[in-house]
Amino acid sequence: MIRHVPYRVAAPNPAGSDDWRSKGTCASVDPDVMFPHSDPADIGNAKRVCARCPVSRTCLRDIIRHEGDKDTYARHGVVAGLTPAERRAVYRLLQERGQGAA
């Protein structure tokens, strides 16, 4: 079952499951921190949240699968310590290496 709510809970999540998202460091910060505009200091603050996150690798794998080859303008926020442009670059690198985000 897919729930259509903000991304952090949009992926399949059977009732009562141990959802990795609840373990994310970002779960305890103001969401505005993770969606900075173009100010480098604000982007740095969001990246520091991700840097101390125990589930950042799982988060990265999940967001790469979720976003796929969407254009940068269709990606939002700092996720897994990466900006939208950085995540698109990771996706493309994985595709070039034949390691698609399946």
MMTF fields as JSON, N, C-alpha, C and O atoms, coordinates in Angstrom:
{
  "mmtfVersion": "1.0.0",
  "mmtfProducer": "UNKNOWN",
  "numBonds": 407,
  "numAtoms": 408,
  "numGroups": 102,
  "numChains": 1,
  "numModels": 1,
  "chainsPerModel": [1],
  "groupsPerChain": [102],
  "chainIdList": ["A"],
  "bondAtomList": [4, 2, 8, 6, 12, 10, 16, 14, 20, 18, 24, 22, 28, 26, 32, 30, 36, 34, 40, 38, 44, 42, 48, 46, 52, 50, 56, 54, 60, 58, 64, 62, 68, 66, 72, 70, 76, 74, 80, 78, 84, 82, 88, 86, 92, 90, 96, 94, 100, 98, 104, 102, 108, 106, 112, 110, 116, 114, 120, 118, 124, 122, 128, 126, 132, 130, 136, 134, 140, 138, 144, 142, 148, 146, 152, 150, 156, 154, 160, 158, 164, 162, 168, 166, 172, 170, 176, 174, 180, 178, 184, 182, 188, 186, 192, 190, 196, 194, 200, 198, 204, 202, 208, 206, 212, 210, 216, 214, 220, 218, 224, 222, 228, 226, 232, 230, 236, 234, 240, 238, 244, 242, 248, 246, 252, 250, 256, 254, 260, 258, 264, 262, 268, 266, 272, 270, 276, 274, 280, 278, 284, 282, 288, 286, 292, 290, 296, 294, 300, 298, 304, 302, 308, 306, 312, 310, 316, 314, 320, 318, 324, 322, 328, 326, 332, 330, 336, 334, 340, 338, 344, 342, 348, 346, 352, 350, 356, 354, 360, 358, 364, 362, 368, 366, 372, 370, 376, 374, 380, 378, 384, 382, 388, 386, 392, 390, 396, 394, 400, 398, 404, 402],
  "bondOrderList": [1, 1, 1, 1, 1, 1, 1, 1, 1, 1, 1, 1, 1, 1, 1, 1, 1, 1, 1, 1, 1, 1, 1, 1, 1, 1, 1, 1, 1, 1, 1, 1, 1, 1, 1, 1, 1, 1, 1, 1, 1, 1, 1, 1, 1, 1, 1, 1, 1, 1, 1, 1, 1, 1, 1, 1, 1, 1, 1, 1, 1, 1, 1, 1, 1, 1, 1, 1, 1, 1, 1, 1, 1, 1, 1, 1, 1, 1, 1, 1, 1, 1, 1, 1, 1, 1, 1, 1, 1, 1, 1, 1, 1, 1, 1, 1, 1, 1, 1, 1, 1],
  "groupList": [{"groupName": "MET", "atomNameList": ["N", "CA", "C", "O"], "elementList": ["N", "C", "C", "O"], "formalChargeList": [0, 0, 0, 0], "bondAtomList": [1, 0, 2, 1, 3, 2], "bondOrderList": [1, 1, 2], "singleLetterCode": "M", "chemCompType": "L-PEPTIDE LINKING"}, {"groupName": "ILE", "atomNameList": ["N", "CA", "C", "O"], "elementList": ["N", "C", "C", "O"], "formalChargeList": [0, 0, 0, 0], "bondAtomList": [1, 0, 2, 1, 3, 2], "bondOrderList": [1, 1, 2], "singleLetterCode": "I", "chemCompType": "L-PEPTIDE LINKING"}, {"groupName": "ARG", "atomNameList": ["N", "CA", "C", "O"], "elementList": ["N", "C", "C", "O"], "formalChargeList": [0, 0, 0, 0], "bondAtomList": [1, 0, 2, 1, 3, 2], "bondOrderList": [1, 1, 2], "singleLetterCode": "R", "chemCompType": "L-PEPTIDE LINKING"}, {"groupName": "HIS", "atomNameList": ["N", "CA", "C", "O"], "elementList": ["N", "C", "C", "O"], "formalChargeList": [0, 0, 0, 0], "bondAtomList": [1, 0, 2, 1, 3, 2], "bondOrderList": [1, 1, 2], "singleLetterCode": "H", "chemCompType": "L-PEPTIDE LINKING"}, {"groupName": "VAL", "atomNameList": ["N", "CA", "C", "O"], "elementList": ["N", "C", "C", "O"], "formalChargeList": [0, 0, 0, 0], "bondAtomList": [1, 0, 2, 1, 3, 2], "bondOrderList": [1, 1, 2], "singleLetterCode": "V", "chemCompType": "L-PEPTIDE LINKING"}, {"groupName": "PRO", "atomNameList": ["N", "CA", "C", "O"], "elementList": ["N", "C", "C", "O"], "formalChargeList": [0, 0, 0, 0], "bondAtomList": [1, 0, 2, 1, 3, 2], "bondOrderList": [1, 1, 2], "singleLetterCode": "P", "chemCompType": "L-PEPTIDE LINKING"}, {"groupName": "TYR", "atomNameList": ["N", "CA", "C", "O"], "elementList": ["N", "C", "C", "O"], "formalChargeList": [0, 0, 0, 0], "bondAtomList": [1, 0, 2, 1, 3, 2], "bondOrderList": [1, 1, 2], "singleLetterCode": "Y", "chemCompType": "L-PEPTIDE LINKING"}, {"groupName": "ALA", "atomNameList": ["N", "CA", "C", "O"], "elementList": ["N", "C", "C", "O"], "formalChargeList": [0, 0, 0, 0], "bondAtomList": [1, 0, 2, 1, 3, 2], "bondOrderList": [1, 1, 2], "singleLetterCode": "A", "chemCompType": "L-PEPTIDE LINKING"}, {"groupName": "ASN", "atomNameList": ["N", "CA", "C", "O"], "elementList": ["N", "C", "C", "O"], "formalChargeList": [0, 0, 0, 0], "bondAtomList": [1, 0, 2, 1, 3, 2], "bondOrderList": [1, 1, 2], "singleLetterCode": "N", "chemCompType": "L-PEPTIDE LINKING"}, {"groupName": "GLY", "atomNameList": ["N", "CA", "C", "O"], "elementList": ["N", "C", "C", "O"], "formalChargeList": [0, 0, 0, 0], "bondAtomList": [1, 0, 2, 1, 3, 2], "bondOrderList": [1, 1, 2], "singleLetterCode": "G", "chemCompType": "PEPTIDE LINKING"}, {"groupName": "SER", "atomNameList": ["N", "CA", "C", "O"], "elementList": ["N", "C", "C", "O"], "formalChargeList": [0, 0, 0, 0], "bondAtomList": [1, 0, 2, 1, 3, 2], "bondOrderList": [1, 1, 2], "singleLetterCode": "S", "chemCompType": "L-PEPTIDE LINKING"}, {"groupName": "ASP", "atomNameList": ["N", "CA", "C", "O"], "elementList": ["N", "C", "C", "O"], "formalChargeList": [0, 0, 0, 0], "bondAtomList": [1, 0, 2, 1, 3, 2], "bondOrderList": [1, 1, 2], "singleLetterCode": "D", "chemCompType": "L-PEPTIDE LINKING"}, {"groupName": "TRP", "atomNameList": ["N", "CA", "C", "O"], "elementList": ["N", "C", "C", "O"], "formalChargeList": [0, 0, 0, 0], "bondAtomList": [1, 0, 2, 1, 3, 2], "bondOrderList": [1, 1, 2], "singleLetterCode": "W", "chemCompType": "L-PEPTIDE LINKING"}, {"groupName": "LYS", "atomNameList": ["N", "CA", "C", "O"], "elementList": ["N", "C", "C", "O"], "formalChargeList": [0, 0, 0, 0], "bondAtomList": [1, 0, 2, 1, 3, 2], "bondOrderList": [1, 1, 2], "singleLetterCode": "K", "chemCompType": "L-PEPTIDE LINKING"}, {"groupName": "THR", "atomNameList": ["N", "CA", "C", "O"], "elementList": ["N", "C", "C", "O"], "formalChargeList": [0, 0, 0, 0], "bondAtomList": [1, 0, 2, 1, 3, 2], "bondOrderList": [1, 1, 2], "singleLetterCode": "T", "chemCompType": "L-PEPTIDE LINKING"}, {"groupName": "CYS", "atomNameList": ["N", "CA", "C", "O"], "elementList": ["N", "C", "C", "O"], "formalChargeList": [0, 0, 0, 0], "bondAtomList": [1, 0, 2, 1, 3, 2], "bondOrderList": [1, 1, 2], "singleLetterCode": "C", "chemCompType": "L-PEPTIDE LINKING"}, {"groupName": "PHE", "atomNameList": ["N", "CA", "C", "O"], "elementList": ["N", "C", "C", "O"], "formalChargeList": [0, 0, 0, 0], "bondAtomList": [1, 0, 2, 1, 3, 2], "bondOrderList": [1, 1, 2], "singleLetterCode": "F", "chemCompType": "L-PEPTIDE LINKING"}, {"groupName": "LEU", "atomNameList": ["N", "CA", "C", "O"], "elementList": ["N", "C", "C", "O"], "formalChargeList": [0, 0, 0, 0], "bondAtomList": [1, 0, 2, 1, 3, 2], "bondOrderList": [1, 1, 2], "singleLetterCode": "L", "chemCompType": "L-PEPTIDE LINKING"}, {"groupName": "GLU", "atomNameList": ["N", "CA", "C", "O"], "elementList": ["N", "C", "C", "O"], "formalChargeList": [0, 0, 0, 0], "bondAtomList": [1, 0, 2, 1, 3, 2], "bondOrderList": [1, 1, 2], "singleLetterCode": "E", "chemCompType": "L-PEPTIDE LINKING"}, {"groupName": "GLN", "atomNameList": ["N", "CA", "C", "O"], "elementList": ["N", "C", "C", "O"], "formalChargeList": [0, 0, 0, 0], "bondAtomList": [1, 0, 2, 1, 3, 2], "bondOrderList": [1, 1, 2], "singleLetterCode": "Q", "chemCompType": "L-PEPTIDE LINKING"}],
  "groupTypeList": [0, 1, 2, 3, 4, 5, 6, 2, 4, 7, 7, 5, 8, 5, 7, 9, 10, 11, 11, 12, 2, 10, 13, 9, 14, 15, 7, 10, 4, 11, 5, 11, 4, 0, 16, 5, 3, 10, 11, 5, 7, 11, 1, 9, 8, 7, 13, 2, 4, 15, 7, 2, 15, 5, 4, 10, 2, 14, 15, 17, 2, 11, 1, 1, 2, 3, 18, 9, 11, 13, 11, 14, 6, 7, 2, 3, 9, 4, 4, 7, 9, 17, 14, 5, 7, 18, 2, 2, 7, 4, 6, 2, 17, 17, 19, 18, 2, 9, 19, 9, 7, 7],
  "groupIdList": [1, 2, 3, 4, 5, 6, 7, 8, 9, 10, 11, 12, 13, 14, 15, 16, 17, 18, 19, 20, 21, 22, 23, 24, 25, 26, 27, 28, 29, 30, 31, 32, 33, 34, 35, 36, 37, 38, 39, 40, 41, 42, 43, 44, 45, 46, 47, 48, 49, 50, 51, 52, 53, 54, 55, 56, 57, 58, 59, 60, 61, 62, 63, 64, 65, 66, 67, 68, 69, 70, 71, 72, 73, 74, 75, 76, 77, 78, 79, 80, 81, 82, 83, 84, 85, 86, 87, 88, 89, 90, 91, 92, 93, 94, 95, 96, 97, 98, 99, 100, 101, 102],
  "secStructList": [7, 7, 7, 7, 1, 1, 4, 4, 4, 6, 1, 7, 7, 7, 6, 6, 7, 7, 7, 4, 4, 4, 4, 1, 4, 4, 4, 4, 1, 7, 2, 2, 2, 2, 1, 7, 7, 1, 7, 2, 2, 2, 2, 2, 2, 2, 2, 2, 2, 2, 2, 6, 7, 6, 6, 2, 2, 2, 2, 2, 2, 2, 2, 2, 2, 2, 2, 6, 6, 7, 7, 4, 4, 4, 7, 7, 1, 7, 5, 6, 6, 5, 7, 2, 2, 2, 2, 2, 2, 2, 2, 2, 2, 2, 2, 2, 6, 6, 7, 7, 7, 7],
  "xCoordList": [0.839, 0.0, 0.889, 1.844, 0.588, 1.341, 0.451, -0.673, 0.978, 0.249, 0.721, 1.927, -0.176, 0.168, 0.212, -0.752, 1.356, 1.631, 3.044, 3.68, 3.569, 4.924, 5.911, 5.74, 6.951, 7.857, 8.353, 8.448, 8.662, 9.305, 8.472, 8.994, 7.202, 6.393, 5.634, 4.632, 6.088, 5.346, 5.648, 4.848, 6.766, 7.127, 6.297, 5.756, 6.198, 5.426, 5.882, 7.079, 4.939, 5.237, 4.092, 3.122, 4.196, 3.122, 2.854, 3.772, 1.607, 1.222, 2.031, 2.168, 2.56, 3.297, 4.739, 5.439, 5.202, 6.585, 7.551, 7.165, 8.801, 9.85, 10.394, 11.302, 9.858, 10.198, 11.526, 11.686, 12.49, 13.808, 13.719, 14.58, 12.698, 12.587, 12.47, 12.929, 11.87, 11.723, 13.069, 13.191, 14.074, 15.414, 16.296, 17.409, 15.806, 16.586, 16.753, 15.827, 17.932, 18.203, 17.257, 16.875, 16.878, 15.994, 14.589, 13.839, 14.233, 12.893, 12.703, 11.575, 13.821, 13.715, 14.064, 14.221, 14.186, 14.468, 13.302, 12.466, 13.266, 12.246, 12.41, 13.515, 11.359, 11.466, 12.042, 12.668, 11.841, 12.397, 13.917, 14.506, 14.553, 16.007, 16.435, 17.466, 15.648, 16.023, 15.629, 15.975, 14.919, 14.504, 15.004, 14.214, 16.343, 16.906, 16.775, 16.642, 16.815, 16.835, 18.28, 18.944, 18.772, 20.103, 21.229, 22.383, 20.92, 21.937, 22.894, 22.465, 24.183, 25.151, 25.187, 25.389, 24.995, 25.002, 23.831, 23.993, 22.664, 21.491, 21.655, 21.267, 22.223, 22.487, 23.474, 23.317, 24.489, 25.455, 24.822, 25.18, 23.875, 23.165, 22.413, 22.45, 21.732, 20.987, 21.943, 21.662, 23.058, 24.028, 24.621, 24.917, 24.797, 25.316, 24.312, 24.709, 23.028, 22.008, 22.197, 22.202, 22.35, 22.517, 23.839, 23.913, 24.86, 26.186, 26.19, 26.994, 25.311, 25.272, 24.116, 23.76, 23.538, 22.367, 22.755, 23.595, 22.157, 22.483, 21.871, 22.251, 20.945, 20.304, 20.551, 19.765, 21.619, 21.847, 22.041, 21.612, 22.669, 22.85, 21.509, 21.256, 20.67, 19.34, 18.531, 17.805, 18.653, 17.961, 18.399, 17.565, 19.7, 20.211, 19.68, 19.233, 19.728, 19.22, 17.737, 17.304, 16.978, 15.545, 15.234, 14.361, 15.941, 15.644, 16.084, 15.424, 17.175, 17.61, 16.557, 16.244, 16.021, 14.953, 13.704, 13.07, 13.362, 12.137, 12.219, 11.276, 13.343, 13.455, 13.81, 13.438, 14.517, 14.903, 15.601, 16.515, 15.192, 15.847, 15.091, 15.15, 14.393, 13.688, 14.699, 15.842, 14.268, 15.121, 15.383, 14.625, 16.461, 16.837, 15.704, 15.49, 14.97, 13.886, 12.754, 11.946, 12.673, 11.619, 12.066, 11.309, 13.268, 13.817, 13.842, 14.001, 13.686, 13.585, 14.358, 14.417, 14.945, 15.566, 16.896, 17.337, 17.515, 18.732, 18.287, 17.614, 18.67, 18.302, 19.564, 20.303, 19.814, 21.009, 22.273, 23.284, 22.211, 23.362, 23.647, 24.7, 22.726, 22.949, 21.861, 20.689, 22.274, 21.335, 20.66, 21.1, 19.6, 18.958, 19.926, 19.879, 20.792, 21.747, 22.735, 23.099, 23.16, 24.088, 23.428, 24.059, 22.155, 21.454, 21.259, 21.371, 20.971, 20.818, 22.141, 22.16, 23.239, 24.563, 24.856, 25.427, 24.474, 24.665, 23.841, 24.332, 22.597, 21.736, 22.364, 22.428, 22.818, 23.414, 24.685, 24.927, 25.491, 26.707, 26.363, 27.003, 25.352, 24.926, 24.432, 24.711, 23.705, 23.215, 24.39, 24.393, 25.387, 26.554, 27.313, 27.868, 27.34, 28.038, 27.182, 27.634, 25.95, 25.054, 24.522, 24.12, 24.52, 24.067, 22.805, 22.712, 21.845, 20.616, 20.035, 20.331, 19.221, 18.619, 17.377, 16.296, 17.505, 16.351, 16.049, 15.107],
  "yCoordList": [-1.169, 0.0, 1.238, 1.316, 2.187, 3.429, 4.541, 4.738, 5.251, 6.381, 7.638, 7.855, 8.459, 9.693, 10.837, 11.579, 10.947, 11.992, 12.488, 11.978, 13.446, 13.914, 12.756, 11.707, 12.97, 11.901, 11.028, 9.812, 11.586, 10.773, 9.561, 8.656, 9.535, 8.353, 7.883, 7.179, 8.255, 7.928, 6.541, 5.992, 5.979, 4.656, 3.593, 3.843, 2.407, 1.345, 1.124, 1.05, 1.023, 0.854, 0.087, 0.692, -1.245, -2.03, -1.582, -1.22, -1.612, -1.189, -1.942, -3.163, -1.206, -1.807, -2.155, -2.695, -1.866, -2.212, -1.256, -0.168, -1.669, -0.844, 0.044, -0.358, 1.224, 2.119, 2.817, 3.469, 2.685, 3.291, 4.809, 5.432, 5.424, 6.874, 7.451, 8.564, 6.712, 7.207, 7.273, 7.937, 6.595, 6.603, 7.704, 7.927, 8.388, 9.445, 10.655, 11.055, 11.223, 12.424, 13.55, 14.365, 13.6, 14.672, 14.579, 15.555, 13.435, 13.28, 14.175, 14.453, 14.627, 15.435, 16.905, 17.657, 17.317, 18.732, 19.363, 18.669, 20.668, 21.404, 21.067, 21.205, 20.632, 20.276, 21.391, 21.113, 22.646, 23.756, 23.689, 24.181, 23.087, 22.941, 22.078, 22.339, 21.055, 20.108, 20.583, 19.943, 21.686, 22.247, 23.681, 24.62, 23.838, 25.182, 25.744, 25.002, 27.047, 27.68, 27.621, 26.613, 28.598, 28.524, 29.036, 29.081, 29.416, 29.932, 28.803, 27.821, 28.938, 27.885, 27.532, 26.371, 28.519, 28.236, 27.332, 26.407, 27.592, 26.763, 25.356, 24.38, 25.25, 23.931, 23.174, 21.976, 23.88, 23.261, 22.755, 21.685, 23.52, 23.085, 21.782, 20.866, 21.703, 20.482, 19.301, 18.196, 19.534, 18.456, 17.971, 16.786, 18.882, 18.465, 17.566, 16.658, 17.819, 16.931, 15.522, 14.544, 15.43, 14.129, 13.454, 12.229, 14.249, 13.693, 12.854, 11.931, 13.167, 12.404, 11.398, 10.901, 11.105, 10.236, 8.758, 8.393, 7.912, 6.486, 5.724, 4.58, 6.327, 5.623, 6.32, 6.155, 7.086, 7.877, 7.01, 7.404, 5.853, 4.982, 4.433, 4.386, 4.027, 3.542, 4.674, 4.466, 5.856, 7.032, 7.336, 7.612, 7.285, 7.552, 6.534, 6.9, 5.272, 4.226, 4.461, 4.326, 4.807, 5.003, 6.227, 6.167, 7.332, 8.543, 8.38, 8.903, 7.672, 7.44, 6.609, 6.886, 5.609, 4.8, 5.643, 5.546, 6.457, 7.259, 8.317, 8.493, 9.014, 10.102, 9.639, 10.288, 8.539, 8.052, 9.117, 9.776, 9.295, 10.233, 11.558, 12.228, 11.932, 13.217, 14.342, 14.25, 15.385, 16.559, 17.167, 16.957, 17.919, 18.543, 19.401, 19.426, 20.109, 20.973, 20.172, 20.747, 18.873, 18.039, 17.373, 16.613, 17.657, 17.113, 18.244, 19.411, 17.898, 18.941, 18.575, 17.408, 19.568, 19.413, 18.692, 18.145, 18.714, 17.944, 16.612, 16.558, 15.543, 14.194, 13.349, 13.387, 12.587, 11.74, 12.584, 12.093, 13.833, 14.716, 15.282, 15.883, 15.101, 15.557, 16.52, 16.372, 17.506, 18.446, 17.757, 16.687, 18.355, 17.754, 17.501, 16.435, 18.453, 18.269, 17.142, 16.375, 17.045, 15.975, 14.604, 13.637, 14.521, 13.236, 12.825, 11.645, 13.785, 13.455, 12.947, 12.008, 13.561, 13.124, 11.695, 10.901, 11.369, 10.004, 9.028, 7.965, 9.381, 8.508, 8.248, 7.106, 9.295, 9.136, 8.3, 7.485, 8.492, 7.691, 6.211, 5.347, 5.931, 4.539, 3.945, 2.785, 4.729, 4.253, 3.954, 2.935, 4.846, 4.642, 3.38, 2.707, 3.06, 1.882, 0.618, -0.476, 0.782, -0.37, -0.816, -1.968, 0.083, -0.216, 0.587, 1.245, 0.527, 1.299, 1.153, 0.191, 2.083, 2.127, 1.266, 1.766, 0.012, -0.891, -1.396, -2.166],
  "zCoordList": [0.0, 0.0, 0.0, 0.773, -0.843, -0.887, -0.365, -0.826, 0.594, 1.142, 0.442, 0.325, -0.019, -0.711, 0.291, 0.474, 0.923, 1.912, 1.64, 0.717, 2.385, 2.121, 2.0, 2.621, 1.184, 0.797, 1.939, 1.773, 3.057, 4.086, 4.512, 5.162, 4.158, 4.444, 3.208, 3.337, 2.02, 0.812, 0.261, -0.497, 0.623, 0.123, 0.837, 1.914, 0.236, 0.877, 2.316, 2.594, 3.206, 4.621, 5.272, 5.729, 5.316, 5.92, 7.354, 8.091, 7.724, 9.068, 10.113, 10.048, 11.068, 12.163, 11.839, 12.695, 10.642, 10.308, 10.991, 11.418, 11.089, 11.668, 10.555, 9.827, 10.421, 9.317, 9.587, 10.619, 8.656, 8.829, 8.92, 9.542, 8.315, 8.313, 9.716, 9.972, 10.609, 11.976, 12.69, 13.719, 12.157, 12.753, 12.172, 12.649, 11.151, 10.51, 11.412, 12.118, 11.379, 12.164, 11.767, 12.606, 10.495, 10.011, 10.604, 10.571, 11.137, 11.713, 12.936, 13.341, 13.524, 14.738, 14.521, 15.483, 13.251, 12.984, 12.23, 11.651, 12.25, 11.502, 10.022, 9.498, 9.328, 7.905, 7.037, 6.014, 7.431, 6.656, 6.571, 5.608, 7.564, 7.55, 6.368, 5.747, 6.059, 5.006, 3.61, 2.617, 3.531, 2.25, 2.129, 2.028, 2.14, 2.055, 0.646, -0.327, 0.557, -0.762, -1.248, -1.01, -1.881, -2.483, -1.575, -2.002, -0.352, 0.553, 0.966, 1.571, 0.644, 0.97, 2.463, 2.819, 3.329, 4.773, 5.15, 5.946, 4.588, 4.879, 4.321, 4.964, 3.136, 2.545, 3.424, 3.659, 3.906, 4.816, 6.091, 6.582, 6.638, 7.85, 7.594, 8.416, 6.453, 6.121, 5.942, 6.405, 5.279, 5.059, 6.381, 6.529, 7.343, 8.656, 9.392, 10.123, 9.196, 9.788, 9.228, 9.976, 7.915, 7.265, 7.654, 7.741, 7.883, 8.182, 9.452, 9.589, 10.364, 11.623, 11.666, 12.735, 10.51, 10.442, 10.35, 9.528, 11.177, 11.147, 9.965, 9.716, 9.242, 8.124, 6.78, 5.848, 6.677, 5.47, 4.223, 3.139, 4.348, 3.175, 2.687, 1.484, 3.604, 3.238, 2.626, 1.655, 3.185, 2.683, 1.249, 0.387, 0.999, -0.343, -1.344, -2.431, -0.981, -1.88, -2.183, -3.328, -1.173, -1.34, -2.205, -3.071, -1.977, -2.752, -4.198, -5.097, -4.448, -5.825, -6.559, -7.716, -5.901, -6.51, -6.749, -7.8, -5.783, -5.853, -6.954, -7.725, -7.022, -7.986, -9.394, -10.371, -9.506, -10.82, -11.637, -11.142, -12.866, -13.766, -13.868, -14.899, -12.82, -12.834, -13.022, -12.574, -13.678, -13.815, -12.447, -11.5, -12.362, -11.095, -10.542, -9.33, -11.416, -10.922, -10.278, -9.549, -10.524, -9.951, -8.644, -8.04, -8.225, -6.975, -5.954, -6.313, -4.697, -3.687, -2.437, -2.048, -1.817, -0.518, -0.529, -1.54, 0.637, 0.871, 1.449, 2.478, 0.775, 1.209, 1.162, 0.178, 2.219, 2.306, 2.125, 1.624, 2.526, 2.454, 1.082, 0.871, 0.137, -1.232, -1.685, -1.337, -2.466, -3.069, -4.255, -4.676, -4.797, -5.972, -7.13, -7.744, -7.436, -8.537, -8.232, -9.123, -6.99, -6.605, -6.706, -7.132, -6.314, -6.412, -7.869, -8.202, -8.728, -10.144, -10.707, -11.502, -10.299, -10.75, -10.275, -11.023, -9.05, -8.541, -9.367, -9.747, -9.645, -10.445, -11.812, -12.266, -12.452, -13.786, -13.734, -14.624, -12.708, -12.552, -12.387, -12.985, -11.576, -11.407, -12.721, -13.024, -13.492, -14.793, -15.731, -16.422, -15.751, -16.608, -16.234, -17.103, -14.972, -14.483, -14.578, -14.239, -15.04, -15.14, -13.79, -13.623, -12.844, -11.479, -11.178, -10.143, -12.082, -11.912, -10.54, -9.831, -10.163, -8.829, -8.769, -8.461, -9.051, -9.036, -7.655, -7.472]
}
